[in-house]
Amino acid sequence: MRRRVEHRLREVCPKCGYIAFRNAKPAVGLLIERDGALLLVRRERAPYKGYWDIPGGFLEADEPPEKGALREAREETGLRIKPDRLIGLYHDKSGDDYTFNAYYTAHVVGGREQAGDDASDVRWFRLSKIPTRLAFPNHTRAVMRDWRRGRR
């Protein structure tokens, strides 16, 4: 591949001119609250294996964010949820990939909590007892801060 400048250096196919854009991967996360407690999952895989995380994950190519949120909640926690409101959008880096994350508040409408998919544990934490060992701290702390502000 040759490169050309378009406000930044990009890989370009020398035969057809195709530009290989490097875009952030879209992901969703859910702050699921019940009776003053927040649901977190313990990550089963790297990165951040063993750390607590907000339930969520990558969107499929044809999946709107709210539908992806429903799927991810079910896969990771066993719960059916209803998203309430968008907390915000957050950019981060995970390994060599960049992510563009939409976080929602949500409440449980059914199911039974159980660790699934890439989670080894699922647990409700009182707001004063949220663990400090959180996955993806670059944006998770900002999400938690914005979520707490929106609860007031």
N, C-alpha and C positions, 0 to 999 in steps of 0.2 A: 504494500500500500504506500502510496505517496501521501503527502500532507499538504494542505493549503490553509491559508489564514482566512477565517471568517469571524473576525473579532476574537478568535482563539484558534489554536492549532487543532485540526481534526484529521482523522484518517479518511482518505479518499481512494476509491478504486481507480487505478491508473487506466483501466480499459473503458469503464462505463461512466466514471465520474460520481458513482454512488458515495454519499457522505455517510460515514458511520457515526451517527450522533450517539453520545453517551448520556442517556437520560436516567433520572432517578426512578426507582421502582416504587409504584404506589402500594401503600399498606394502610391498614386500619387497626385501631385499637379501641378497647371498651373499658371505661371505668364503670363497673357494675357495682351498685351500692344497694345494701339491704340492711335495714335496722341500724344505721350508723356504722356499718362495716363495709370495707372495700374488698372485692374478690381479686386475688392475685394468683398466678400460676408459677410454679417452679420449673424453670427450663430444663428439659431433658437432654438438649443438644447444644453444641457450640454454635454460635458464640454465646458466651455467658452461661455455660452449663452450670446448674445449681443455683443460679441467681433467681430472685423473684422478678416477675415481669407482669405487665398489664396484658391481659388476654388480647390476642390479635394476630395479624399476619398479612402476607401479601395478597393482593387482589388478583383474580384471574383476569385475562385480557378482556373478556366480555361481561365483567361483573361490576355493577354499580357499587359504590362504597357501602351503602347501607345494607345491601344484600350480602356483600362480603363480610360485613360485621356480624350478621346473623349466622353465617356459615362458620366463621372463625370461633365465635362464642360456643357454638354447639360442638365443634371439633375439639376444642381445648378444655372446655369446662363441663360438657354434658348438658348445659342449660340452654333453654330457649329464652331469648331476650327481646326487648323492644328498645331500640335507640330512642333517647329523649331529645338530646340537643348536641350539636357540634361544639366541642370545646375549642378546637383550633387545628391548624395545620402546622406541621413541624418537619424540618429538613434535617437529615442526619447522614452519617456514613456507617455502614456495617461491613467490615472487611474491605473489599475493593469496590463494593457497590454503594451508591447513594440511595437513600430512601426518602420518599415524600409521604408523610404519615398524617392521616385524618383520625382524630380521636373524638369519640362520642361518650356521653354519659348514657347509661342504660339501666333498665330494671328487669328483673326476672319475671317471666310469664309462664314458665313451665320447665319440666325436666328435673334431673337430679344431678347435683354437682359431683363430678368425678373427673380425675385427671385423664386426659386423652391426647391423642395425636402426639405432639412433641412436648407434653408437660408430664412431669413426674409426680406433681402434687398440686392440689388446688386448695386454697384456704381463705377464709374471711378474716380480715384484720381490722380491729378497731382503729379509728383514725389516728389515735395517739400511739399506736403500736405498729405502724407501717414500717417494714424492714428498711434498713439503710443500704443493704446489699441488693441494689436494683439493677436489672439489665439495661443496657443502652442509656447510661446516665446523662449523656449529652442532651437528649431531648426528654427523657422520662421525668427528670426533675422539673423541667419547664411545664410539662403536661400536668404533673401533680400540683404545681403552684397555681396554674390557671384554673384547674378543676376546683381547688379549695376556694379560690377567689369567687368563682361562680356559684358556690354553695351558700354564700352569705346573703 
